[in-house]
């Protein structure tokens, strides 16, 4: 694990190195201010990575000259950055040395607190990049994974090699070392390695004083993740790997209690939908269409096949985004396994439907019938006093409820929505409506028969 401290001065870099610190983030004012070469020499002598922070609190790090970053690289700085750099400066930095992002510039709630969400849409290139996410706001509120997740994932999606955690010195009274252990573990639980933890103090802070203030926290963190001995330049040696794309299908059943299993009566139908696409191995998420090659885009619209117990039953042609759907018609009673097979060779998750014999209904009321378009819907009161419904040739389905003895249901389309009405045991009128394939709950219409 990488551990760093920051400041615009220091008193003993060897002591920092002995305490497990590997990176010194040296702070100067932005606007192209000169960076003292002596800091690089001192860091080299102590075995630390010299990292220059020159862009904070709205101050740009450079003066618009690419030669500024070239000179920093020539001096021997391993990385340069801050939180105020814009796209042009970021590209200039990565052309000469590693770019370091500290999170964001005061974004509301922290959900986009990452330069890769805010100002830079291009992937990482050149010497690479690191992002140490701010975990606090101006009100000293600690930000957990629920706030930082979007920024962390965005950094990874752009190809950032090191993604870690930045702790503000003032948070020592508003959080604990364990809070950051939990946050680092949340990174990892979501498939993202937490590369390091550091403490930020900014201008007017001595790096050794910051370390001494947080020494017990560093020891707690290092007890979980031992410190690395590898400096930043060596950690970044070699090209930044380009995330690979692998084929993937997501699919699920429509209108089921879960996406992948369900029970349906014989004679009914159920919808299934899914998406064919490419998975980014870096983010474990769908690759945006803008990042796909022409061949990958073309693969999205090639038909996919629905398998029923391993045998192809029908095909569906996805749209330009890879989305597809189909209707499954019931076979005989029993458990049937379905899954989609994509053109890319990937097979979607198994979906199991238990088809049950159609229910028979003993009616104790006259039948209400309503027709709209191709659908004929029938309603009766069953011997269990519940309302039963049948559409076209489908099986009877219980809609529940308890009808008042001697009454019958009635039905009508109201604003193109199918509604059924029944007198309940409380003599009130109760109604239920069908939206798509889902019936609403029974609701009283506040009218009582006398």
Secondary structure, DSSP 8 states (H G I E B T S, - for coil): -EEEEEESB-S-HHHHHHTT--EEEEE--SSS----HHHHHHHHHHT-EEEEEEE-TT--SS-S-HHHHHHHHHHT-SEEEES---HHHHHHHHHHSEEEE-S-SS-GGGTT-SHHHHT--S---TT-EEEEEE-B-TT--B--HHHHHHHHHHHHHTT-SEEEEEEEGGGGGT--HHHHHHHHHHHHHTT----EEEEE--TT-BHHHHHHHTHHHHHHHHHHS------HHHHT-S------EEEEEEEEEETSSSSSEEEEETT-EEEEEEEEEEEETTTTEE--GGGS-HHHHHHHTS-EEEEETTEEEEEE---TTSEEEEEEE--SSEEEEEEEE-TTS-B---EEEEEE------B-S--EEEEETTEEEEEEEBTTS-EEEEETTS--EEEE--B-TT---EEEEETTEEEEEEEBTTSEEEEEEEETTEE---EEEEEE--
